[in-house]
Amino acid sequence: MKKIQVLICKIAGFLLKLFGRGSNFPGVLALKFDKNILSYFKMPKIVIAVTGSAGKGSTSTIISDALRKDNKNVVHNKFGSNMTPGIVTLLIENCDLSGNIKGDALVVEVDERYTETIFRYLKPNYVVVTNICRDQPPRHGHFDLVFDKIKNALTPSMHLVLNGDDPYLQKFNLDNTFNVTYYGINKNKYSYKMNKFNTFRRIIMKIGVMSDTHGSLPYFEKALDLLKDCDVLFHMGDVLYHGPRNDLPEGYNPKGVIKEINN
């Protein structure tokens, strides 16, 4: 039955492309047939998911190009259809009737709000997070909600590849659950020379800012460890109190936090 459904979706996609229409219609149709259709596909050995607030398309394209230069056959949603129907369409277009993806690697850009659904089925080996920022507030709300969506989609078997220039992403590994690699831009001909900053380096101090420790000694100590190289530390609020609507945080120990502050 699934083979027939996949065949129908393939034919629908082919016909619509003849008229320049329906970029993700095969995925919409497949999800009408079976809302769990993603479970039918068999992934290649390499599955790389790219998510974050911005830069998903360019980052996934760079990764795909690098893999192709290494003579890999890459399946990639290069047109940016990064929600469930678009990703199902990508898989339908690149699978046989038994659901086997015809490629050495799958590189998929994933909308950050859809990571829980997509990761559950694709089970990526590598998850690249470009950044998390205040993007499309009417749709995403607060960026902490975006972080929670992505974090809840992760499993310890996934290797995180994080943007080393976004300090917020450090939150993903405060408890050392994941194997993490950081990436950034290397020095190049456009980089500033250090001597241009020598004057500023003598007058600028490192300032660390934390907040919302809510009386949790372990998390306060983790924050101190992350900020240990700072010249000045600021705690912006909610130092000890966990709040009337919140559960007690892990390691709740206000006296211990006070003792650390006084030290």
N, C-alpha and C positions, 0 to 999 in steps of 0.2 A: 504493500500500500504506500509506504514512504517513497519507494522508487517512482511510482506513478505521480505522486505529489511533486517530487523534485523535477520530474520530466515536464509536467504541466507548467511549473514556474519557470523553467529554462525556456520553454517555447514562448511563454508570455513575455519574458524579458527580451528575447530575440525579436519578436514582432514589434514590440514597442520601440526598440532601438532603431528599427527601420524608419520610424516616423520621428525619431529624436525625442522620445517621450519616456516617462516612467523610470527614472533613475533607481528608485528603490521599490518599485511595485512588486517585483518577484518576492521580495522579503515580506511585504505586507500580505501578499496572497498566501505565502507559506505559513505565516503566523495565524492566518485565518483557518488554515487546514489543521494546524497543531501549534499551540502556544509554546510547546516545549521542543520545537523543531531543532533548536540549536543542539540538543542532545544527540541528534542523529549523525552529526558530522564527526569524522575522525581527523584529528589535527596532525599536522606534520611534527617532526621532532623539535623544531624551533618555533616557538610562538612568542612574539614580542608585542606587548600592548603599550601604547603611548597615551597618556592622559595628562590632565592639568588644565589650568585656566586659559593659557595662551601658548602658542607655538607648537601645538600638537601636529598640525599638518606638515610644517617645515621639518620638524624633528623626525617624524616617521618617514618622510621622504629621504632625508639624509641617511637614515639607517637602511632603508630599502636599497638606495643606490650603492651603499658600501657593501651590502650583501651580494648584490648583482655583480659588482666588480670582483667578488670572491667566487664568481661562477655559480652562485646559488639562484635557483628558480624561485622568485619571491612573489607571493600573493599579498597585495597591498590595496587598501581602500584610498587610492590617491586622489579621488574626487571629494573626499571629506564627508561621505555619508557615514557618520560615526555613532548613530543611535541604533537601536536593535534592528529595525527593518532594513537599514542600509547595510549593516554587517551581515545579516542573514542573506541579503542579495549578493554580497561579495562572495560568500561561501557557496551559494547555489551556482554562481557563474564559474566557480573554480573547483567544482567537485565532480566526481563521476556519480552514477545513479545510486551507488552504495554509500555515498556520503564521504568518500575519501578525498581530502583536499589535495589537488594536483600541484604540489610545490614542495620545495625543500624547506621553506620558511614562510610563516604567516606574520606579517607586520600590520597591526591594526590600530588605527587611531580610534580612541574610545571617548565619547563624551563623559565627563566626570560624574554626571548624575546617573549614568547607566553602567558604571563599573561593576556593581554588585551582580546585576543580571548577566553581563557579558563574561566576567571572569569566572563565574560559576561553571560555565560550559566550556569556555576556551582554555581555561587553566594555563595561563601564560607562564613560560619559564622566566621571563624578564618583564618587569613593569617599569617603564620610564615615566617619571613625573617631572614635567617641565617647570611648573610653578603653581602656586595657589594664591590668588589675589582677589580683590573685590571686583568681580566680573559679572555683568548682567544681574544686578541685585534683585529685580522683580522675579527672575526665574530661580536664582540660586539662593537668595537670602544672604545670610552671613557666611563668610568664607570658612568658618569653623564647621558649618554644615557640610560644605564640600569636602573638607578634610575627613570628616566622619564617614561620608559615603565611600571615599576611596579606601580608607583604613579598614572599614568593615568588609571590603571586597577582597582584602589580601589574605594569603595564607603563608605560613612559615616557609613553604617550599618555593615561593616566588622570590627571585633575586631582584631587589630594588635598585634602580639606577636613578639617582636623584641629582637635580641641579644644585651644584655646590655653591652657587651664587644666590640662592634663595634660603636664608636662614630659617624661615618658617618650616621648611621641609624636614628639618632636624627632628620635628615632633614624631615623624614616622618611626624613629628608632630609639626613642628614649628608654625603652625597656629591652633593647638589644635582641629583639625577636627575629630580625631579618638579616640576611646577608646583603650588605649595601655597598654599592660603588657610586662614587660621586663624579660628575663630569663638569667641565667648564671650558672656557675659551683660553687657549694657550697664548703665550706672547707672540706677537707678529709685528709686521712693519708699522702698524697703526698704534701699537702700544706706547704709552708714555714711558719715558726713561725715568728711572728712580730719582736722578738728581733734580728733576723738576719739582719733586715733592719733599726734598730734604728739609726745607724751611718749615713746611707744614708739619712734617713728622715730629719736629721738636716741640710744637705747641699743641698738637692735637692729642687728646687722651681717648682711650677706649672706654665707652660708657655702656654698661650692661643694664637691661631693663627686664624685669619679670613682674608677674602679677598672678592673682588667683591661685595661690598655693593652698588656700583653704585648710591650713593646719596640717597638711600632709608632710611629714618629715622626709620620707624617701624622695618625693618629688621636689621638695625644697633643696635637698642635697644634690639631686641630679641637675637642677638649675644652677646651683653654685658651681658644680663641676664644669658645666658648659660655659659658664661665664668667668672662669677662674683667672683668665688673662686680662680681665678688665680692670681699669684703674678706679672706676667708681661704679657702684651698683645702686639701682633704684628699684624699690618694690612699690608698684603703683596701686595696690589695693587688694582687698580680700586676703589678707595675710593669714589670719587664723580661723575666721568663721566660715563654715561650710555652706551657710545659707539655709533659710527655713524650708525650702522645697527640695533640697538636695540630700542624697544619702551621705553618710560619712565616707570621706575618701579613704583610699588605701593608705595605711600607715598614719592614721589620724593621731597626731601628738603635738598639740599646741605648745606645751611646755618645752618639748624638744626643739621646736622651731624657734621659740624665743631664745633658748640657750644658744642655738647656732647663730642667731642674729647678734646676740651680745658678744659672741666670740669674734 
